[in-house]
């Protein structure tokens, strides 16, 4: 038998290729797994801060181009989003990429990204605080919600440090901050003021949505439900075990952390200065005799005078000038008895 001829390089390569092709091809089940559409929408809206309508358009594009699997999302990039026609640009597109990549990298055990896990933990902390307030925890356990120090704005009351400052913000945080200040002047503790202020702003926003012809949820409140009347808005309340009050909105007890965190996110390092200027304005209208009735009469009209000029656009950011806020104190010298603060809030709110 003649000796076998050694295989050439090309023959060896062909044999290896044939062997590789004969092995069944398997796809990583994790990479092929699609992310549920509601989760994509929720992540883009809550973590990438994309409006719901825009988030829906982005999700539709991802699904149409088959980019909604874990494998695709983990490798998604800004140029790819632009190539497939996703309706987002600039900084928004960068945030969308970051959130989508996080969803793609989410661990199989928990199925949550780090941001989603942090959000879930925050909600759990709020629920624990509410359970403690309702008396479902041992009496020797003290909730952080009971401490005024937790919600200290560190308001700057030095007028020289406030002059010439301004902040870019939309109207809702400004109204929330002003409501907190006025409610505290009326005698509510800071935790109560934060909860009630959130309910007040949410209710006025729904009132304006109705005037603009937009659908807004109708919340039915029992006539026997305890409530607080604040600037012509009736806010349902519940008294907690330790005697404090919390506002109710859409049947939910509103914790003070919601408004407090919202204000910090909206104004960042300028929040102490804004709260200081608003406090000085409120004190001027109460005067040395702590005339809370005068403050209530003028509270909403004052807000209309210093709020950011957004030309009536919903959610638009504009300049809030602290000089404007401080300048309004001059009107507190003459305090007429007419209720100048009665303005149509349903049409004036941001």
N, C-alpha and C positions, 0 to 999 in steps of 0.2 A: 504494500500500500504506500503510495507516495506520501511524503511528509505534508502535513497541512500548512497551507500558506498563511503567514501571519496577516491578520486583518489590517487593512489600511486605516488611516486616521478618519477618512470619510465614512468607512463602513462602521467603525466603532461609534461615531457620532450618530449615524442613522439608527444603530441598534439601541443606543441610549434614548433617542427621541421616541422610538417605537415603544420601549418599555414605559417611558413616562406617560405616553398617551394611553397605554393600556390600563393605567391606574385610574379607578373611578374618581372623578372630580367632585370634591365636596366643598360646599360654601359654608363659611362660618355663620352659624345660625344667629349669633348676636349681631353681626354686621347686616344680615338680611332682615332683621326685625324692624318693622316700621314703627315710628313714634305715633301714638294716637293723635288725631287732629285736634281734639279739645286741649290736649296737653301742649301742643305746639302753640295754639292761640293764647292759652293762659300764660305760657312762658314769655312769648313775645310782648304781650300786653303788660305783664306785671314786672318782668325783669329787664326787658329791653326798652320799656316805656314807649311802646309803639301804640298809637291809637287802634281801637278794635277794627275799624274798617280797613286800615292799612295792613294790620296783622292778618286779616282774612285774605287780602289780596296776595300777600307774601306766601301764605300757606297754600293757596290755590296754585301759585306758580311752582312751588316745590313739589306738589303732588303731580301736576301736569308734566313736569320734567323728571319725575321719579327720583327726586332728591330727598325724600323724607325717610330713608332708612338710616339706621345707626351708622353704618359704614360711610354713607355719603355725607351725613351731617358732621361726622367726626373730622372729615377732610374738607369741609366747605370753606370757601374763601370769599373775600370781597369781590375779586375779579370774576369768580364763577357766578356769584349772585347777579352781577351786572350783565354777564353773558347770557344768563337764562331769562333776564328781563324782570327780576324781582323789583317791585316798586319801592326802593329805599336807596338813599344816597348819603354820602358824607358820614358824619358821626353816627347817624341812625343805623346805617349799614354796618358800621364797625360793631355797634352794640348787638345787632342781629346776628352777626357772625359769631361773636363771643358766646351768645346764648345758645345758638344752634350747635356749636361745637361742644358746649357743655352737656347738652342733651345727648349728643352722640357718644360722649365718654361716660355717661351715667353708668354706675356699677349695676350689674345684673341682680345683686342681692337686694338692694333697696330700691333700685330703679330711679334714684333721685340725683340731681346734680347738687353740687355744694351749695349753690344759691337757693335751690328749692328746699334743701334740707335746713338751711338757716332760717328761711321763711317759715317752714313748718315748726321749727323749734320756738320761734318767736310767738306763733299762734298758741302753741302749747303753754308757754309761759303766761300769756294773757289769760288763758283759760284757768290756769292754776291760781292766778291772782283773784279772778272772779269767784272761784270756788272758795277761796279763803275768806273773801268779803261776805259771802253768803253763809258762812259758818260751817262749811263742809270740811274744814281742816282743824287740827288741834288748836285750842285757844292760845297756847303758848307760842304758836308759830306766827311771827309778825310778817305781814306782807310788805314788800317794798312800796306798794301802792299807798300805804298808810303814811309814808314819810313825805313831808313837803320838800325835803332836800332833793329827792329824786327828780322833781320837776322844777328845779330852780333855773330860771332863765338867765340869771346873773345880769339883770337889767342895768345898763349904763345910764346913770341919772345926771352925769356931769354934762351940762349943756355945751360947754366948749368942746367936748369930745364928740358931740353929735352934729355940730354945725358942718355943713358942706358935704355930708354923707348921703348916699342914696343906694338903692338896691334894685336890681331888675327882677321883677316877680309878677305873677298874675294876681288877679283880685281876690281869689278865694283864700289864699293864705293870709292876706292882709286883713280881710274881714274876720278870719278866725282869730288872729292875734288881737285885734281890737275887741272882739267879743270876750276873749279871755280877760283882758284888762278891765273892761267895764263890769263883767260879772264878779271879778275879785273886789272891785270897788263897792259892789252891792252887798258884799259880805260872804260870798261863796269862797270856800277853800280852793286852792289851785287845782286839785284833782277834780273837784266838782265843776269848776269853771271850764276846764279843758273838755270834759265830757259834754257839758251843755253847749259849749261853743261849736263843737263838731256837729251836734244835732241841729243847731240853729242854721249853720251854713249849708248843711245838706238839705234842710227843708226849704230854705230860700232858693237854692239852686233848682230844686224840683218845681217850685212855684214859677220860676222864670222859664223853665223848659216848657211848662204848660202854656205860658203866654206866647211862646214862640211856635206853638203848634207841635212840639215834640212830645213823644209819648213819655210819660213819667208815672212811676208806680203810685197807686192810690193807697195810702196807709190809713186804715180805719182805727180810730182810738176810742175806747169806751169813755162815756161821759163821766164814769166814776173813777177814771184813771187820774191819780195825782199828777199835777203838771205845774210848770213854771211859765209865766207869761214874760217873754223877753223881746223887746222891740217889736211888738205886735205879732209875735210868733208864739204859738202855744207848743211847749216842749214837754212831752210826757216824761215823767221821772219815776224812779224807784228808790226807796230808802234802804240802804244796806244795814247790816247788823250793827256796825259801829256808829251808825247815825248819819253817815254821809249820804249824799244823793248822787245818782248817776242818771244821765239822760238816756232815753230809749228812742231808737230810730229803726223803723221797719221791724219792730218787735224784738230788737236786739239791744242788750245792755252795752252801751258804748264805753269802753275803758279809756282812761285819760291818756294812755300811751299813744292812742291813735292820733289825736290832734298834736300831742307833743312831738312825736317823731315826724309828723307831716310838716310842722313849722321848721324843725331843724333841717329837714331835707330841702325845704323851699328857700330858706334864707341863709343857711350855713353860718359863717362867722359873723354875719351882720345881724343875726337874730337878737343878741343882747342890746344892740343899739336901737333897733326898731322897737323892742319892748320898752326900753327906757324912754324914748320919745313919746310913745303912746301913753305911758304912765304919767309923764309930765303934763300931757294934754288933758288926761282925765282928771288929774288932781286940780288943774286950773279951773275946770268947770264945777268941781265940787266945792272949791274955795275952802277957807279956814273952818267953816261950819260943817264940812262933809255933807253938802247938799246933794244927795244921790238922785233926788228927783230932777234937779237941773241937769245932771249928767244924762239921765235917761231921756229927757226931752230932746236933748241936742245930739245924742250919740249917733244916730243914723245919718243925720244931716252932716255931721263932722266927717263921717266915713266917706260920704259922697264928695266932700271937698278935698280930702287928701288921697283918695284911692288912686292907683295908677290909671293913666288915661289910655285905655286900650281901644278907644273908639267903638266900644260896645261889642268887640269881637270876643267870642267865647274861648276862654283859656289862653288868650294872648298875653305875653309878658310885656311889661312897660316899666317905666321908672317910678319908684316910690321915693319921693324926696323927704328927708327928715326935716329940712328947713321949712317945708310946707306944713308939716305936722306941728312944729314948734310955733310957727307964725299964727296958727289958728287959736292959740291961747289968748290972743288979744281980744277976741270976741267974748271971752268969759267975763269981762268986766261988767257989762250990762247983761243981766240974765232975765229976759222977758218971760212972762208967764205963759205965753202962747206956745203951743206944742209945735215948734219949728222942726222937730225931728221926725214928724210924720211925713214920710216920703213913700211913694209906691215901691216897696222893696221888691215886689215880684218883677218889675220892669227894670229896676236899677242894678240889681245884683249881677256880678260878673258873668 
